[in-house]
Amino acid sequence: MAIHPAVKAVTDRIIARSAGPRATYLDRMAAAAAEGPRRSHMTCGNQAHAYAAMGKDKDTLVGDSAPNLGIITAYNDMLSAHQPFEKYPDIIRDAARAAGATAQVAGGVPAMCDGVTQGQTGMELSLFSRDVIALAAAVGLSHNVFDAAAYLGVCDKIVPGLVIAAATFGYIPSVFMPAGPMVSGLPNDEKAKVRQQFATGEVGREDLMKAEMASYHGPGTCTFYGTANSNQMLMEFMGLHLPGASFVNPGTDMREALTRAAAVRALEITALGDNYTPVSKILGEKTFVNGIVGLMATGGSTNLVLHLPAMAKAAGVILDLQDFADLSAVTPLMAKVYPNGLADVNHFHAAGGLAYMIGELLNAGLLHDDVRTVAGDGLSLYTQEPVLKDGKVIYRAGTSGTLNNKILRPVSDPFQPMGGLVQLSGNLGRGVIKVSAVAPERHIVEAKARIFHTQEAAKEAFRAGEFTQDTIIVVRFQGPKSNGMPELHSLTPMLAVMQDRGLKVALVTDGRMSGASGKVPAAIHVCPEAADGGPLSLLRDGDLIRLDATKGTLETLADLTNRTPTAADLTGNGNGVGRELFEMFRKNVGLSADGAGCVI
């Protein structure tokens, strides 16, 4: 199938825009690759330190003829999605030995749970943890004794940080290994209902806690389609997972078999063999376009609009918000997974999942098939699904039709003709809105503004009964320079209650919303941010604001020309719960439209 004209146009302009930095990046990677296996250039003393604790693997390591796989792990057992990684190094080492190779844990990276820090001070470290993860992975790989890397990570900032690291070490192959989603628990819509009842005082904390524990109940990712599961989709669309790896539950035979197969595949594609596939050759312009199309077709997390430009930049590829908007305009919304629908990712996977979706999008010319992946050449490899035969993974063709059209639909009959994201621009700056879960009659909101500098202040006003008319709530000084750009997901129950009471309501902020942001219109990532003197800093209570997702505009009808920017007191944002250590990030962070990067 010929590539869709709009997808080709976006790809061509990304290639043209990236020509200089991409060429420089590839030249650097080629020079690094030309040095050959890293270990061959090290002294005996260097190598002895690296192999001292490796027991029966020492002789293989010293030999230099067998590949050595470096494991970067984000394991901790506070994140349900990462708890399964505890046993992965043993599985990977065993698979490597069986293949006549070796594997070592190169290093660990931090992994924070936004579900724990949501609405808490720790959330102000969340976005910057992406850069810390990239730095920590670089420290692990800097020992330079690895022929390939295996990355163990799932959740919000972890996968983007690991991709940035993988791109930086792009002269070696990289395979990403997921842990999979937890089995289904309390349906997400029931959980959301209890949250709203708690916000209005209809139920107490005991009932809220019971609902939350029934929803988040075991190992694996949370089952709604937030940032963690959007990351897993992205790794498959970008060819960094093995086909079909994303949504297999932890603790199953298939999960372990896929982990073993991924380890073997990483060893097969090193420079020591005949199928050398450095990740620098995978992370090209077409691969990032495929990732964006996947994000739109699934109605994925808005957090990836921040992360993808930073990930791409690490590989010399320059993305712009207009690329997201133009691809969204031609990509049909094919999936309805909570918060866009009632199903969870387990239901989506059972209905045909990513293999079916990728096949449909390839047939429609909306994805590039001519890309390299860890599985081989061509994204069409990802239309296959894994099955077990004698305990090992083999592949067969995925389903040719959806098995539940309330969850997953073909390109010819989508839930919506366009993807889940719209770029917004106007005299209040530039931002984005996720519309895949927003009812069409709420795509335009025009109302007076109420201005807040913290989400807690907005919630206090709600509890005081101050919102009795249509309102656009502006929560400013929430950008990366202000306080690290925390998610404002704790506002969701309040906003949903207001909307259910018949009010027209929207959120406008230079901060983020959760990857699970849903039915309330939210203009987010607005930049320049208020701390930079952006237009949001000029707004006052009562100013009329118009958010129009149909036209992609965000404007105030007030005259801002002679106003002085509000200067908020941000001194309290620099201490407590580790914030002191992140001052250099707040001072050096880039624009959210460019990925809010610090190290890239």
N, C-alpha and C positions, 0 to 999 in steps of 0.2 A: 504494500500500500504506500503510495506517495505521501510524503509528509504534509501535514496541513499547512496551508500558506501562512497562517498567523503564527504557528509554531516555528516555521522556517524563518519568518521575519524576525521573531524575537531571538532565535538562536543566532542568526547572522549578525544582529547588532551586538549581542553579547560577545561573539567572536571578535568583531571589529573593535569593540570597546576594550577588550582584554588582550589585544594583540601584543602590546609591549610587556606587561607584567607576566603574561602566560609564557611568552618566549623566554624571558629571564628565568622564570621558575623552572621550566623544562631543561634549560641549559645547566642550571645548578644541580638538578636531579641527575642528569646524564653524567656530569663530572663526578658526582658522588658514586654513582653506579659503576663507573669505569675503574674505580679503585679495587673492585673485586670484593670477595668475602672479607668482612671486617676483621675477623680474627687473624687472618694471615699477615696483617700488618702490625700485630701487637707483640710485645716482648714476652718472653717466657714467664717473667714475673707478673706481667699484666694478666696473662691467661691463668696462671696458677691461682691468683686471687679469685678470678671469676668461676673457677671450677672446683674450688677447695671443698665445698659441701655437697658435691654432686654424686658422690658414691660410685655406683656401678656405671653411671653415665660418663665418667671422666675420660675413659679411653676413647669413646666416640667423639667427645668434644675436642680432645687434643688432635684427633685425626684430620680435622678440617675438611674432610670430604663429604660429611653428612651435614645437612642443615640443622641449625639451632633456632628454635622458635622462642621468641621473647613474649611473655604474657604480661599485659598491662591489665590489672584487675581493679574494678571499682567495688569489690566486695565489701559489704558490711551487713549485719543482720538486723539493722534498724529499718532499712528499706526492704519492703517485702519483695520488690522486683529484683533486688540484688542478693538476697539471702541464698538463692540457689547457687550462686557463684562460689560459695565456700568449697564445694567439691570439684569444681571445674579444673583447677590445676592438676589434680591427681589424674583425672580422666584424660586431659590433654597430654600429660607426660607419658601415660600408658599408651595412648594412641601413637605418640611419636616414637616410642621405643619399638613398638610393633612394626613401624615403618622404617626402622633402622636409623632413626634420627633422635634428637634430644629437644627438650623444652625446659625453660626456666622462667620463673616469675621474675620479670624485670623490675617491677615496681607496682605499688598501689597508688590509686588516686582517690581523693575525697569524693563523696557522693552524698549530697544532702537531699532530704525529702521535703519537697514543697508542701506536701500534705501536712507535715508536722509543723512547718514554720509559717503556714498560711495565716495571715493576719497578725503574725508575731514579729518581733524585732529581727530575728534571724533571717527573715525573708529578704532583708536589705543586703545580705551577702550572696543571695541566690544567683543572680545574673553573673556577678563577677566570679562565682565559683567555676564557671565555664573556662575562664582564662587560667585559673589556678589548676584546673584539671589538665589543660594543655601543657602548662609548665611542668606539672608533676610527671606527666607521661614522658615529656622530653628528658627529664632527669633520669628516669628509668632506662630509656633507650640510649642515653648518651654513653653508656658503657661500651656500646659499639661492638658487641659480640653476637649480634643476632642477624639471621638471614631473612627473617620474616617476623611479623608481629601479629599476635592475637589480642583483640581488644574485647574485654568483658564489661559491658555497660548497657544500660537500658534507658534510664530516666532523663528528666528534663534537660539539664545542662550537661549531663555526663556524655551522651553520645556526641553532641556538637563539639565539646572540648576534645574528645578522643579523635574525632575526624580532623580537627585542626592539627593535632599532634601527628596523626597519620600522614597528612599532607606535608607537614614539615619534614618528616622522615620518609618522603615519598619515593625514595630510591629502593626501598624494600617493599615487598608485598605486605598487605594488611587484610586480615579477615576479621569481621565483626561477628561475635557470638552472643546471641540473646539468651534470656532465661525463660521468656514466655509469660503469658498472662495467668493470673490465678483463676481457678474455676469459678463459675458464676455464683454469686451470692444474692443478697437482697437486691431486687431490681433498682436501677439507678433512679427511676422516676419516683419510686416509693421513698427512697432516701431523700431526694430533693424536696418532696412534700413535707417530710418531718422537719427538715431544716427550715422551711418557710413557716411551719407551725410554731417552731421554737422562736423564730424571729418576732412573731406576733404575740408570744406568750401563751399560745394555746396548749403547748405541751412543755414539760419540764426537762431539765438536763438528763434525767435518768432515761427518758424515752429517746432523747436525741442520741445518747451514748449507745443505747441498745441498737438503734438503727445504723449508726456508723460502724459498730463492731460487726454487725451482720453483713455489711457491705464490703468492708476491708477485713478479710477473715483468714487469709492464708498466704503462702509464698506465691510470688509472681506479681506482674504489674496490676495496678488497678484496672478494672475491666471496662471502664468508660474510655471514650476516644479522646483522651487528652494528649499532652505533649509526649509522655512516655511511649504510648502506642503509636503516635504519629512518627516518632523517631524510628520505631521498628518498621513501619511502612516505608519510611524514607530509605532505610538501609537496603531494603529489598528492591525498591524502584531504582536505586543508584548502584545496584550490583555489588554491594559490600557484604551482604549475607549470602549464605547458600540459598538457592530457591526454596521457598516454602518454610523457611526457618522461623519467621517472625512470631507466629501465634500458636505455637505448640506448647501445651501446658508443662510446667516444671514437674519433675519427678516421674515422668513417663519414659518408657523404653525409647520412643521416638526422639524425645528431647536429648537423651544421652547419645543416641546414635548420630544425631545431627551434630552434636558437639565433637564427637570423634571424627566424623567425616570432615568437619570444618578444619580441624587440626591437620588432618592428612592433606587436605587441599592446600592449606597454607604452605606446607612443606613441598608440595608438588610444583609450586609456581615461583620458587626462589631462583636466583641467578645461577645456582649450582646445577640446575636441570635444563631441560629443553623447552620449558614453557614459562619463561620468566615473565611475570606480570607485576611490575612495580605499581603501587597504588597511584603514583603520579600519572600513569597512563589511563587509569580508570576515572580519576577526578577531573574530567574535562568539561567543556562548556555544555555538550549534549547531555552528559550525565546530570548536571545540575538542572537543566531544563526538564529532564525526566522526573527529577525529584519534585520540582515545583508543580508539574502536572499531576503527580500523585497526590500532593498536598491538596490541590483543588478538587480533584475527583472524589476524594474521601471526606472533604469538609474538615480538614485537619487543623491542628493547633496554630493559633496566631503567633505563638512563641517561635515557630520555625521561620517566620518572616524576619525575625531578629537574627536567628542563628544561621540561616542559609547564606546570607551575604558574608558573614564572618568566616564560615567554613570555606566558601568559594574563594575568598580573598587569599586564604592560606595556600591555595593551589593556583594563584595567579589569575583567577576568574573574577570579573567585576560584575556584580548584579545590582539592579536598581529596582525600586518599588514598582516602576512602570512595567517591568518584566512580569512581576507577579500579577498585576492588574490585567495585562493583555492576555496572559495565559489563562487566567481565571475566566475571562470573557468568552473563551472558546472551549473550555473544558467542562463537560457536563458533570453534575453532582450525581454520582452513581451509588453512594452508600448513605444509609441512615443508621448511624450508630450513636448512642447517647453521648453528648446532649442533643445531637441532631435528630435522634429518634429514640425508640424505647429499647432497641437491641443493644447487646454489648459485643465486645470484639470476639468472644467465643462464638456467638451466633453468626457474626459476619464471616468468620473463618469457615464455619460449617456450611454456610450458604454458597461457598465458592471462593471467597476470600480474594487475596491479592493475585493469585494465578489467573483467575477468571477476569479480574479487572484489568490486569496488564495485557492479557490477550485481546480484550475488547478495545482498549485504547490503542494498541498497536495496529489492529485492523482498521481503526478509524484514522490512522495517520497522526495521532496525537502524541505518540512517543517515538523517540529515536531508537531503532533496533540496532543500528550500526555503532554500538559502544562496546567497550571491553568491560568485563565483570570478573569477579573472583572465580566464577564457575566456567568462564570461557567467553568467546566472542558472541555477542548478540543478546539483547534483552529478552528475546523470545525464549531463551532458556528458562526464564522465570514464569512462563505459562505452564510449566510442569509442576507436579506436586510429589513430595517424597512419600514412599511407602517402605515398609520393612520387609526384607527377605533374608532369612537366616541371620537375623540380628543386624543386618547392614542396610544402609539407605540405598535404594534405587529410585529411579524417577519414572513417572508415567505422565501422560497428558492430563492436564487439569480438566475440570468440567467445562463443557461447551455452552452451558446455560446456567443461569442463576437458579439456585434451589430454594430461594425465598425472595420474591420480588418486593416484599415489604422492607427488606434489609438491603438488598443488592440488585441493581438493575443494569440492563445493557445500555450502551451508548445511545441506541436508537429510541429508548424509552426511559430517560433519566428522571430523577426526582426534580431536578431543576436543569435548565439548559446551560447554566453557567456554574462555575465553581463557587467555593465558599468565601471568597475574599474580594473586597473592593478597596482600591486606593482612594483616599479622601484628600482633597487639597482646597485651599481657599485662603481667606485673610486671617484664619487662625492657625495656619501652618499646614503641615503634611502628616498624614497618619493613615491608618487602615481600620477597616471594620470587617468582622466575620459575620456574614449574613445567612449562612446555611441553615441556622436554626431560628432565625428571626422571621416572623410572619411578614408577608409582603406588605400588609397595611401598616407595618411599623418601620418600613424602610425610610420614611420621611418623618422627621420630628422637628417641629418648630415650637420653641417655648422659651420662657425666661430662664435665665441662669441662676443657680445658687452656687456660690464659690466656696470651696473648702481647701484646706492645706493638708489635711490628714483624712484617712478613711474613717478613723474613729470619730472625728467631728461630724462627718456626714451621718454616721450611725446614731450619734447622740441627737441630731436634729430629727431623724426618723422616729426615734423612741419618744421624742417630745411632741410628736404629731404635727410637725411643721410643714409636711408636704401634703397639701390639700388641693393642688392644681397641677396641670401639666408642667413638668420641670425638666430642664437639662442640668444634671448635676456635674459640675466641673471640679475635679480633684486634681489640683496642680501641685508643682514641686514634688512630683513623684518620678521624675526622670532619672537617668543614670547618674548625672552629676549631683542631683539633689540628695538622693538617699539610696542609690543603687538600683532604682527602677523595680520595686517589688511588685508582685502580682497583687491585684486588688480584689481577689476572688471573694473575700469575706463580705464584700458589698452585694454579691449576687442575690442572696435571699431577700435582702431589703428591697432591692430594685425589682425583683420578681413580684413581691407583695404589692408594691406600688402599681405595677403594671396590671396585676390581676384585679386591682380595685378600680380599674377603668381609666387610670391616668395614662397620658402619653409621657413616657419617660425615656431618657437616654443618659449615658455616661460619656463625658469627654475628659480625657486625661493624657498627660505625658508619661504615665506609667503603663503597666501591663495588666492584662486580665489573665485569668487562668487559661490553660489549654482546653479547659472544659467550659469556657464562656459560652453562653447559650442564647436564650430567647430575648434578652434585653439588648437593644442597640447600644453598642459601645465603640466610640471613636477612640482608639488607643494609639500608643507610640507617637503621639503628636509631637512634632519637632519643628523648629527649635524648641527645646523645653523651656519651662518658665524660668529655671535657674540661669539660663543663657539669655534672658530678656526676651524670650519668644512671645508671640502675641497672646498666649494664655495668661501671661503676667499682667496684661493690660485690662483684662475683663473685670467687671464689677457685678455685684448682685443686681439682678433685674435686666441685664443686657439680653436682648433677644438673639437667640442662636438658632441657626437652621442646619440640621444634619440631613443630607439627602444622599442616601446610598444608591439611588437610581441614577443620579448624575455624577456621583463621586465628589461631592462638595461638602465642605465644612466651613461655615461662615457665621460671623456675627453681623447683624444689621445695625449695630451701634457704631458710632464714629470713634475710632481709636487714635486719630491722628495726633492729638495734643495730650495724650495721657502719658503719665510716667509709670514705668514698669514697677510693679509691686516687688519689694525685696523681702522675702520671708526670712525668718530667723532659722537657719539650718544648723546652728551650733550643736544642737542635741542629736544630730544624725551621726556624729563622728565618734561616739564612744558607746560602750556597752555591747555585750554579746559578740565581742571580737571586731566591732566596727572600726576600732582604732587602727587595726592592721590593714584596713582596706582604703585608707585615705588616698594612697597613690593611684588606686583604680578610679576613684571618683574624680580626681584631678586630671586624669589623662584619658578618660573614656571618650570615644567618638560618638557621633550622632546615632540615634536609634535607627534612622533610615539607612544607615550604612552598616548596621549590625552591632552597634554599641560595643565595639572591640577595644581592648586595652593593649593586648600583646600583638595583635595583627592589625 
